[in-house]
Every structure is written in structure tokens, then in C-alpha cells.
Amino acid sequence: MSKLFKIVFFLFFWTGQIIWAQSSWNVMALGNHPGGLNNLWGYAAKGREYALVVKRDPNQFRILEVTNPGLPQLLDTFPAIVGYMQEVETYKNYAYVNENDGPLRIFDLSFLPDSIKQVGVTETLFCHTIFIRPFLLLFQWGYSNFRY
């Protein structure tokens, strides 16, 4: 065995000092949102900050105001139409939310915090990932009969 391997083996396995990627000693949690999440995206406008959350259970899209991170406030909730909500991303004042076996939905965020309006919905898109950059809107397509 190489000398480096022996050192790494001794440090991590014999001493029990395992490094956890999710642990951090210099970050303090100020708030939380219960339940499983599929995706999380941030949005800021008019001096306020928002969390755009795609929840796994229940299957829905939520908008929370997190300007005060210790006291997040739920502003609105939109349930899935037919598919499994997967991802959210923003471009300018619009949020794009896709469902795996369903439509792409477009929400206008310019009326936040008073209201959120759905301004568009596509036919079935069969899209998994949304990637938006200026002058580029990319969807990763893929469809399989595999279900779990």
C-alpha cells in the first residue's frame, strides 16, 4: 500500500473522524421549511427576497417571502396539474415550473408580494430539467416508461 493511502485510511477510518458534506460549523440555520423538496430557487425584487420551492410531498409549487429568514411567510401555493413537479427557475420577473409528465407553467412574479399570477401553460412537455440564461431557454427532454 502506498504511504498516502495508509495515512488517509488511518485518519478517516481508525480515528472515526469522518467528514460530512452537509455539516458545517460556520453556518447557522435561521429558518426551515418542512417536508421534502425537489427544487429551490431564489428571487429578489423591490427590496424583498423570495424562495420558490417545488415540494415533493405534497406535490406543489410554493412561494415564500424570506426577507426575514427567521420568519419565512408562505404567500401562495399551486398544486401540480397532472405530473410530478420537478424544477423551478426564473428569468426576469417570470418563474418557469415544469412537471415531468405534464406542462411547463409560467408565473408572473412582478406583483409580489401581493399576488402571483399564472400567465402561461404549455401542453405536455415531458421535460426534466430547465436551464435558463439570457438568450437561451433549454429543456432537457427525456421520457421513459420506467416508474418508481
C-alpha positions in Angstrom: 0.0 0.0 0.0 1.1 3.5 -0.7 2.1 5.8 2.2 -0.7 8.2 1.3 -3.4 5.5 1.3 -2.2 4.4 4.8 -2.4 7.9 6.1 -5.9 8.5 4.7 -7.1 5.1 5.9 -5.8 5.8 9.4 -7.2 9.3 9.7 -10.7 8.6 8.4 -11.4 5.0 9.4 -9.4 4.3 12.5 -9.9 7.6 14.3 -13.6 7.9 13.3 -13.1 11.4 12.0 -15.5 11.3 9.0 -16.1 14.5 7.1 -19.8 15.1 6.4 -20.6 17.3 3.4 -23.9 18.5 4.9 -22.3 19.5 8.2 -20.9 23.0 8.7 -19.6 24.6 11.8 -19.7 28.2 10.4 -23.3 28.4 9.1 -26.3 28.9 11.4 -29.8 27.9 10.3 -32.2 30.8 10.6 -35.3 29.1 9.4 -36.5 25.9 7.7 -39.3 24.6 5.5 -40.6 21.2 6.5 -41.1 18.3 4.1 -39.2 17.0 1.1 -38.1 19.4 -1.7 -37.4 18.7 -5.3 -36.0 22.2 -6.2 -35.4 25.6 -4.6 -34.7 28.9 -6.4 -34.3 32.4 -5.1 -35.8 35.6 -6.4 -35.4 39.2 -5.2 -37.4 42.3 -6.2 -38.3 45.6 -4.6 -36.0 45.1 -1.6 -37.6 41.7 -0.7 -36.3 38.2 -1.1 -38.4 35.1 -2.0 -37.9 31.4 -2.0 -39.5 29.5 -4.9 -40.0 25.9 -3.7 -41.0 22.8 -5.6 -42.2 20.4 -2.9 -42.3 16.6 -3.2 -45.0 15.8 -0.7 -47.5 17.3 -1.3 -46.7 17.8 -4.9 -46.9 21.6 -5.3 -45.1 24.9 -6.1 -44.8 27.4 -3.2 -43.7 31.0 -3.0 -42.4 32.1 0.4 -41.1 35.6 1.4 -37.8 35.1 3.2 -36.7 38.7 3.6 -36.6 37.9 7.3 -35.1 34.4 7.1 -36.0 33.5 10.7 -39.7 34.0 9.9 -40.5 32.7 6.3 -44.0 33.6 5.2 -46.0 31.4 2.7 -47.5 33.7 0.1 -49.1 31.2 -2.3 -49.3 27.6 -3.3 -50.0 26.0 -6.7 -50.7 22.2 -6.9 -49.5 20.1 -9.8 -51.8 19.7 -12.8 -51.1 16.2 -13.9 -47.4 15.4 -13.5 -44.7 15.3 -10.8 -43.4 18.8 -10.2 -39.7 18.8 -10.8 -37.9 22.1 -11.1 -38.3 25.9 -11.0 -36.1 28.6 -12.5 -36.5 32.3 -13.1 -35.9 34.7 -16.0 -36.5 38.4 -15.4 -39.8 38.6 -13.5 -41.1 35.1 -14.6 -40.9 31.7 -12.9 -40.9 28.6 -15.0 -42.1 25.4 -13.3 -42.1 22.0 -15.0 -43.9 18.8 -14.4 -42.2 15.6 -15.5 -45.3 14.2 -17.3 -47.1 17.4 -17.7 -47.0 21.0 -18.7 -44.5 23.8 -18.3 -46.2 26.6 -16.3 -45.1 30.2 -16.3 -45.8 32.6 -13.4 -45.5 36.4 -13.3 -43.7 37.5 -10.2 -43.9 41.2 -10.8 -46.9 41.5 -8.5 -45.2 40.1 -5.5 -45.8 40.1 -2.5 -49.5 40.9 -3.2 -50.2 38.2 -5.8 -48.7 35.6 -8.1 -50.3 35.1 -11.5 -50.0 32.1 -13.8 -49.7 33.6 -17.2 -48.9 30.6 -19.3 -49.1 26.8 -19.5 -48.0 24.5 -22.3 -49.3 21.2 -23.5 -47.5 18.2 -22.2 -43.7 18.8 -22.4 -42.1 15.7 -20.9 -39.3 17.8 -19.5 -37.0 17.0 -16.6 -34.6 20.0 -16.3 -35.0 23.7 -17.0 -31.8 25.7 -17.8 -32.4 29.5 -18.5 -29.7 32.0 -19.3 -30.1 35.3 -21.3 -30.9 34.4 -24.9 -31.2 30.7 -24.0 -34.0 28.6 -22.7 -33.0 24.9 -22.6 -35.1 21.9 -21.6 -33.6 18.5 -21.1 -36.1 16.2 -22.7 -36.4 12.6 -21.8 -39.2 10.2 -21.3 -39.2 6.7 -20.1 -41.9 4.1 -19.2 -40.0 3.4 -16.0 -41.9 4.3 -12.9 -40.8 4.0 -9.3 
